[in-house]
């Protein structure tokens, strides 16, 4: 079946082609999917042109990758139709990780290797399309991290490497040790979190020609669900007005606002509802006019641009 939206996103000139939107599996354990439901979700996403799936080892108390892996084991034909992203480096206190006595970060070569091998086992696959370091570690040794990335690539356990939540300087430090480019930095951005627009993160993405991944594009649902916050009220008022102009839903306007950023980002969706995926795909053909984009920015900041 031909995907509803088949355009691809070239994450980096030397990197992979992913889908323009990514399906995030952070809350997968909360969706109460049966095996049949999981397969249907994956198939529907593929049908819509969403072929990139975003995981992390810690999601679902270290259990979500196994849920997804059961679907891939049941339907091995799906693996060649999708791209799998995972993250490691955060160590949670969990019955599933009894050695962790305190929440911490671990970006040593030994931990990264063990995490990747466990992720491959849980997902029941041979390789990851992309591995990200989940958060910067104050104790991270950039040379050690770069070396393990290169080893995992040469061993064909991962195809590409990147980072998540890194500052510009942290990204540059790690990149300086790498023999291949880091192909993304997955960061939080929404109308309630504008930091990467102003702190140089998205400037660096343009400079180095990579597409950043964006987590929490709807601010964790706060824009839809909270009304006591004056800032959110102002954003919703403007968004509702603009929605009428473009005959689009609020979520479509919010995604289109992010997609207009010149760094060519890939938003990560966090919903297990296929109707939300369908709605999100419609935003890909929505082009917000420049002045409307700035109306939403002004609603977020509370003042006109200087």
C-alpha positions in Angstrom: 0.0 0.0 0.0 1.3 3.4 -0.9 1.9 5.6 2.2 -0.4 8.6 2.6 2.6 10.8 3.0 5.7 9.3 1.3 8.2 12.2 1.4 11.3 11.5 3.4 13.6 13.5 5.7 17.3 13.3 5.0 18.6 13.6 8.5 22.1 14.5 7.4 24.0 14.5 4.1 25.9 11.5 5.3 23.0 10.1 7.3 19.7 8.1 6.9 16.4 8.9 5.3 13.7 8.9 8.0 10.1 9.7 7.9 9.2 13.4 8.5 7.3 12.4 11.7 8.4 9.9 14.2 6.2 7.7 16.4 7.4 7.9 20.0 7.0 4.9 22.3 7.6 6.5 25.7 4.1 5.7 26.9 3.7 2.4 25.1 3.2 0.5 28.4 0.2 2.8 29.2 -1.6 2.0 26.0 -2.5 -1.5 27.1 -1.9 -2.9 23.6 -2.4 -6.5 22.8 0.0 -8.1 20.3 -2.6 -7.5 17.6 -3.0 -3.9 18.6 0.8 -3.4 18.5 1.0 -4.8 15.0 -2.0 -2.7 13.9 -0.4 0.4 15.2 2.9 -0.2 13.4 1.1 -1.1 10.1 -1.1 2.0 10.3 1.9 4.2 11.0 3.7 2.7 7.9 0.6 3.2 5.8 0.6 6.9 6.8 4.2 7.2 6.0 5.4 7.3 9.6 8.2 4.7 9.5 10.6 6.0 12.2 9.9 4.7 15.7 11.6 6.3 18.7 12.5 4.1 21.7 14.7 4.3 24.8 15.9 1.5 27.0 14.3 3.1 30.1 10.8 3.5 28.6 8.1 1.6 30.5 10.5 0.8 33.4 12.8 -0.9 30.9 9.9 -2.8 29.3 8.6 -1.0 26.3 11.2 -2.3 23.8 10.2 -5.9 24.6 6.5 -5.1 23.9 7.5 -3.7 20.5 9.9 -6.6 19.9 7.2 -9.2 20.3 5.4 -7.5 17.4 8.5 -7.6 15.2 9.1 -11.2 16.1 5.6 -12.1 15.1 5.8 -10.1 11.9 9.4 -10.1 10.8 8.5 -8.5 7.5 7.9 -5.2 9.3 11.5 -4.7 10.2 12.6 -3.8 6.7 9.8 -1.2 6.4 10.8 0.9 9.5 13.7 2.7 11.1 14.3 2.1 14.8 15.9 4.7 17.1 16.8 4.0 20.7 18.5 5.9 23.5 20.7 4.9 26.5 22.7 6.5 29.3 20.0 7.1 31.9 20.1 4.7 34.8 16.8 4.5 36.8 16.1 2.9 40.1 14.1 -0.1 39.2 13.4 -3.7 40.1 14.5 -4.5 36.6 17.9 -2.9 37.3 18.7 -4.0 40.9 22.3 -2.7 40.6 21.1 0.9 40.5 21.0 2.3 44.0 20.6 5.9 42.8 19.3 7.5 39.6 22.3 8.5 37.6 23.9 8.7 34.1 26.3 6.2 32.7 28.0 6.9 29.4 30.9 4.6 29.8 31.8 2.3 26.8 30.8 -0.8 28.9 27.4 0.6 29.7 26.6 1.8 26.2 27.6 -1.6 24.7 25.6 -3.5 27.3 22.6 -1.2 26.7 22.7 -1.6 23.0 23.0 -5.4 23.2 20.0 -5.5 25.6 18.0 -3.3 23.3 18.7 -5.5 20.3 17.6 -8.5 22.3 14.5 -6.8 23.5 13.5 -5.5 20.1 14.5 -8.9 18.6 16.5 -7.2 15.8 20.1 -7.3 14.6 20.8 -3.6 14.4 19.5 -0.1 15.3 19.2 2.5 12.7 20.2 5.2 15.2 21.5 5.2 18.7 21.3 8.3 20.8 22.9 9.2 24.2 19.8 10.1 26.1 21.2 12.9 28.2 24.6 14.5 28.7 26.6 13.0 31.5 28.8 15.3 33.7 31.3 12.4 33.8 31.1 11.6 30.1 34.5 11.1 28.4 34.0 12.2 24.8 36.8 10.1 23.4 35.5 7.0 25.1 32.0 7.6 23.8 33.2 8.3 20.3 35.2 5.1 20.3 32.3 2.9 21.4 30.1 4.6 18.8 32.7 3.8 16.1 33.0 0.2 17.4 29.3 -0.4 17.3 29.0 1.0 13.8 31.9 -1.1 12.6 30.2 -4.2 14.2 27.0 -3.2 12.4 25.0 -3.1 15.6 24.1 0.5 14.9 24.0 2.3 11.6 24.3 5.9 12.9 24.9 7.7 16.2 23.5 10.9 17.7 22.6 12.6 21.0 19.7 13.9 22.9 19.3 17.0 25.1 22.9 18.0 24.4 24.0 21.7 24.5 25.8 23.2 21.5 29.2 22.9 23.3 28.5 19.3 24.3 27.6 18.3 20.8 30.7 20.0 19.4 32.9 18.3 22.0 31.7 14.8 21.1 31.6 15.5 17.4 35.3 16.6 17.5 36.2 13.1 18.6 34.1 11.3 16.0 35.2 10.0 12.6 31.7 10.2 11.3 29.0 12.9 11.8 26.5 12.8 14.7 23.3 12.9 12.7 20.9 14.5 15.1 20.3 16.1 18.5 16.9 15.2 19.9 15.6 18.1 22.1 12.5 19.4 23.6 10.7 22.2 21.7 7.2 23.6 21.6 5.4 26.9 21.9 5.9 26.4 25.7 9.6 25.5 25.3 11.4 27.8 22.9 15.0 27.3 24.3 16.6 25.5 21.3 15.4 28.3 19.0 17.4 30.9 20.9 20.3 29.0 22.6 22.0 28.0 19.4 20.8 24.4 19.2 18.9 24.9 16.0 21.5 27.3 14.6 24.1 24.5 15.0 21.7 22.1 13.3 21.6 24.4 10.2 25.4 24.9 10.4 26.1 21.2 10.4 23.2 20.2 8.1 21.5 17.8 10.4 17.8 17.6 11.3 17.1 17.8 15.0 14.4 15.5 16.5 11.9 17.3 18.6 10.3 15.6 21.7 7.2 16.8 23.4 6.0 19.0 20.5 2.7 19.5 22.3 4.4 20.3 25.7 3.2 16.9 27.1 -0.4 17.8 26.2 -0.4 20.9 28.4 -1.5 23.1 25.6 -4.6 21.0 25.2 -5.4 20.3 28.8 -4.4 23.3 31.0 -6.4 26.5 31.2 -5.2 28.1 34.4 -2.0 29.3 32.8 -2.3 32.7 31.1 0.4 31.9 28.6 -1.4 28.7 27.5 -4.7 30.6 27.3 -3.1 33.2 25.0 -1.6 30.5 22.8 -4.9 28.7 22.5 -6.8 31.8 21.6 -4.4 32.6 18.8 -4.2 29.0 17.7 -8.0 28.7 17.6 -8.2 31.8 15.4 -5.5 30.6 13.0 -7.1 27.1 12.9 -10.2 28.6 11.4 -8.2 30.4 8.8 -6.4 27.2 7.7 -9.3 24.9 8.4 -7.0 22.8 10.6 -7.1 21.4 14.1 -5.0 22.8 17.0 -2.5 19.9 16.9 -2.0 20.4 13.2 -1.3 24.1 13.7 1.2 23.4 16.5 3.0 20.8 14.3 3.0 23.1 11.3 4.5 25.9 13.5 7.4 23.6 14.4 7.8 22.3 10.8 8.3 25.8 9.5 11.6 26.1 11.4 14.5 26.2 8.9 16.5 23.5 10.7 14.1 21.0 9.2 13.1 19.1 12.4 11.5 15.8 12.9 8.8 16.0 15.6 8.3 12.8 17.7 4.6 12.1 18.3 3.7 10.5 21.6 0.2 9.1 21.0 -0.9 5.5 20.6 -4.1 6.6 18.9 -4.0 6.1 15.2 -6.4 9.0 14.6 -3.9 11.3 16.1 -1.3 10.0 13.7 -3.6 10.6 10.8 -4.2 14.1 12.0 -0.5 14.8 12.4 0.2 13.6 8.9 -2.2 16.2 7.5 -0.1 18.9 9.1 2.7 18.1 6.7 0.9 19.7 3.8 0.0 22.8 5.9 2.1 25.9 5.3 1.6 28.6 7.9 2.2 32.2 6.7 5.1 34.0 8.3 3.0 36.6 10.1 0.8 33.8 11.6 3.9 32.0 12.7 5.0 35.2 14.6 1.5 35.7 16.0 1.9 32.3 17.8 5.5 33.2 18.9 4.2 36.5 20.4 1.4 34.6 22.2 4.1 32.4 23.7 6.5 35.0 24.7 3.9 37.6 25.7 5.5 40.4 23.7 6.3 41.4 20.1 9.7 40.6 18.7 12.0 43.6 19.3 
